[in-house]
Amino acid sequence: MSNTNEKRPRSVTLKGNPLVCTMCKGDRFYVETVKIDPMVGQILNLNRSDVSAPSYVCAKCKHDHWFLG
C-alpha cells in the first residue's frame, strides 16, 4: 500500500544513473513510497519495525521497480 503517489510520470536518476525499465526500456515512472509489512521486513532482514521503500512504476508497461536500503 503506498502513501505517496505522483500523478505524472517523470524521469528518475538513481546514484547518478538514469533509471530504465528492465521490461520495456521505458524511461518515465510514477514514483511511490510503499510501506512494507513488518513480517516481510523480517524475511528480508530489515531490522526496523516501520520500513518503507521507494517504488518506481513504469509509465509505459506498469512494471514496478523496488529499491530497498
C-alpha positions in Angstrom: 0.0 0.0 0.0 1.5 3.3 -1.0 1.3 6.5 1.0 2.9 8.9 -1.5 1.9 8.9 -5.2 2.9 11.2 -8.0 0.2 11.7 -10.6 2.5 12.4 -13.5 5.3 10.2 -14.7 8.8 11.6 -14.7 12.4 10.5 -15.4 14.3 9.2 -12.4 18.0 9.3 -11.6 19.5 6.9 -9.0 23.1 7.4 -7.9 23.8 9.4 -11.0 22.3 6.9 -13.4 19.0 7.2 -15.3 16.5 4.5 -14.4 15.4 2.5 -17.4 12.6 -0.1 -17.2 14.0 -3.6 -17.2 11.0 -4.9 -19.1 10.3 -2.4 -21.9 13.2 0.1 -21.6 10.8 2.9 -20.7 12.3 6.0 -19.0 9.2 7.6 -17.3 8.0 6.5 -13.9 5.3 7.1 -11.4 7.1 7.5 -8.1 5.5 5.9 -4.9 6.6 5.2 -1.4 5.4 1.8 -0.3 5.2 0.6 3.3 6.5 -2.9 3.8 4.7 -5.3 6.2 6.9 -5.9 9.3 6.8 -9.7 8.7 8.1 -9.2 5.2 10.8 -6.9 6.6 11.9 -9.7 8.9 12.2 -12.1 6.0 14.3 -9.5 4.1 16.5 -9.0 7.3 15.3 -5.4 7.6 15.6 -4.9 11.4 13.2 -2.0 11.6 9.5 -2.1 12.5 8.5 0.8 10.2 10.0 0.1 6.8 9.1 1.9 3.6 10.7 1.7 0.2 10.6 3.8 -3.0 8.8 2.2 -5.8 9.0 3.3 -9.5 6.2 2.2 -11.7 7.0 2.3 -15.4 4.5 4.6 -17.2 4.8 2.5 -20.4 4.3 -1.1 -19.2 3.4 -0.7 -15.4 6.3 -2.8 -14.3 7.2 -2.0 -10.6 10.8 -1.4 -9.6 11.5 -1.5 -5.9 14.7 -0.4 -4.2 15.5 -1.3 -0.5 18.3 0.0 1.6 
